Amino acid sequence: MTQPLSKDNITKLLKRVRIRSQKSQKAESDIILLAVSKTRPADDVRAAYDCGLTQFGENYLQEAVDKITDLADLPITWHFIGPIQSNKTRPIAEHFQWVQSIERPKIARRLNEQRPDSLPPLQVCLQVNISSEQSKSGVSLNELDELAALVDELPRLQLRGLMAIPAATDSESEQRATFAALRKAFEQLKLKHPQIDTLSMGMSGDMESAIAEGSTMVRIGTAIFGPRQG
């Protein structure tokens, strides 16, 4: 069971983004708010859209495709942010505008091959395993340049930047150190790929640290939709 969306949650979240942006001498508009709507019903996504949110992230493919179909009347930008199995690339290539979780050459090639010619290039981020956790998806920093070079050559993909899910910690100094490492990798990558502009890092519990260290997109679920129930 899930609780209905509270508009007050979005108001409070936007205030958090505004305060942290001001402290970091950034414009609030510089931070894209990606609403992570996995496990939430289409009605909640519609309600969030009515509150001004236009970009939504999904982890589970079939659930996401059902919602995309149900909400086809809304001009939503859909991001796939979950792990990608090779046998699931076609529907991802066909239904989403963004993919933030590319970590292997095989997945990049399949998405490129299966992206319909009638659609614009798929906007993609490379997922980096910034905390070097064995249980986490993502390319290592040592392999990042090679994967970025491959993606940049694929005509149906548009390399936009990096995404990471750091190891969970309540320590602000640890959060910022990890986000700073990802920002450094992003800045180095930008020297070879000057078109990249997206640093997707920060979630409900650490978004202030992420914005302070240069995030351009925060992926927020709980702070928008509330905790899952049951």
N, C-alpha and C positions, 0 to 999 in steps of 0.2 A: 504494500500500500504506500502511496505517496500523498503528501499534503498538497492542496491547491497552491498555485503560484501566488505569492504576495507581492503586490506592486511596491510595497514599502521596502522589500528586499532590494529591488532595483534602485530605488531612490537612495538608499544607504550606500549601495555599492558605488554608484556614480559619485557620491560625495567622497568616498575613500579614494577613488581614482583622481578626483580633482585635487584633494589635499596633497596626495603624494606627488602628483605632477607639479603642483606649484612649488613644493619643497625642492624638487629636482630641476626647477626652472624650465619646465616643459609646458606646452599647451595640452589641455585635456584632450583635445582632438587628435593629438599625436599618438594616443594609446587606443588601439582597437580592442573593443570588448567582445570576445568570442564566448557566447553562451553555450556551455557544454550541456546538451539536452539529452544525453543518453539515459535511457530508462524512463524518460518523462513522456507523457502522452502528447499527441499532436495539439490538443487543446491548450496545453501549457505553453507550447512553442508559439501558438497563435497569440496567446495572452502576452507573452514576452515581446513579441513583435509589435503588438499594439502599444506597448510601453516604450517603443523606440529602438529595440534591439533588432538588428538585421542580419547578423552573422551567427551561425550556429554550428557547433562541432558535435560529431557523432562517432562512437566507437564501434557499434555493433551494426554490421552491414544490413541484414534483412530488416531489422527494426528501423534503420535509417531510411532505407528505400521506401518502406511503407509510409513513413512520415513525409518524405519528399513528395510522394504521390498525393497524399492527403492534402498537402499544403501548397500544391502547384499554383494556386491562385495568388500566392504571395511572392514578391520579388526577394526571396531569401537567398543569401550566399551560404552554401553548405560546404563545410570542411570535414574531411575524413581524418580523424586523429588517432585511430586505434592501430594495433598491429595488423599487417596485411599478409594474408596467405596468398600464394601464387594463384590458387584456383578462384580467388575472389576479385582479381584485378579488373575483369571486364565490367561488372556492374559499378565498381568504384569509378572507373574511367568514364562510364556513360552517365552517371548521375550527379557527380560532385563537381564543384568549381575549383576546390582546393584539396590537396592531399598534404598533410603535414608530417607523415610518418614513413617517409622513404628512407630505408636503411641498407638496401641491397641493390646491386646492379640489375639482377634479374627482375625485381619488382619494377624498377624504373623502366626497363625496356618493355615489359609487358604493358604497363600503363600507357606508354607512348604508342605502342602498336595498336592498342585497343581504344584509344581516344577517338571518338567519331570525328571525321573531317568536318562535319557540319557545326561542330562546337569550337569555341576558342581554345587555345592551348591550356592544358591543366596547370594551374598555379601550384607550385610545390615547394615544400620545405624539407630539408634533410633532418632526420631525427638523430641527435647526438647523444650517446651514452656518456654524459658529462661526468657522472659520478663513478663510472667504471663498475657498475653493479652487474653481476652475472645474471641476475633475474630480470634486468631491464633490457628493453629493445634499444637499438640505436647503433649507429656507426661510431667507431672509435675516432678520437682526434687524429690519430696517425693515418687513418684511411679516408679522412674527410675530403682532402684535396682530390683524390682519385675519383671518388663518387661524384663530387661536384663537377669535375671536368666531363664525366660521362653524361650527366643530366643536362649540362649546358649544350651538348651536341645533339640532343634529341629534339626534333622539331615540334612535337606535340606536347612537350613539357616546357614550362617557363620557370626557371630557378628563381625563387624569391627570397630564400633565407634559411634560417636554422630554427629547430624546435628541440626542446629538451624537457625531461621530467626528472629533476634532481632527486637525490635521496632525501626522504622526509626528515626534517629537523625543526625544532622550535627555536634554535639559536639564530638570531638575526645575522650575526657575524658569519656564521657558516653558510647561511643562505646567500648572503651577498658575495662571499668568496666564490661560491660555485657559479652564481650568475655572472660574476666578473670574468671567470674563466671562459664561459660561453660567449660573452661579449667580445673577448679578445680573439677567440676563434672566428667569430663573425667579422670582425674588423680585418683580420688577416685574409679571410676569404674574399672580402670585398675588394681587395687590391687586384685580384685576378678576375673577379666577376662583379664589376662596378654596378650592375643593375640590381643587385640584391638589396632589399630594403626592409625585410621582416625578421624580427628577432622575437620568436614566440616562446615566452617563458613567464612563469608566474601563474599561480592558481589561487583559490580562495584564501589559503592560509599563509601565502608568502608573496602576494602580489605587490605589496609595498616595497619589499626588498628587490623584486624583479624590476619594477619601474625605476627605482633608484639606480640600478645598474644598466639601464638602457633598453629595457623591454619595449617593444612597439606593439605587442599583442599579448593580452592576458587571457587565459582560458579558465572561465569561471563557471562552476556548476552549483555547489552548495550555497554560495552566497546569493545566488539568484533564485534557485528553485527550492532551497532548504534541504535538510538531510533526508536521505531515503528512510522510509519507515518500514520495518518488518523485513 
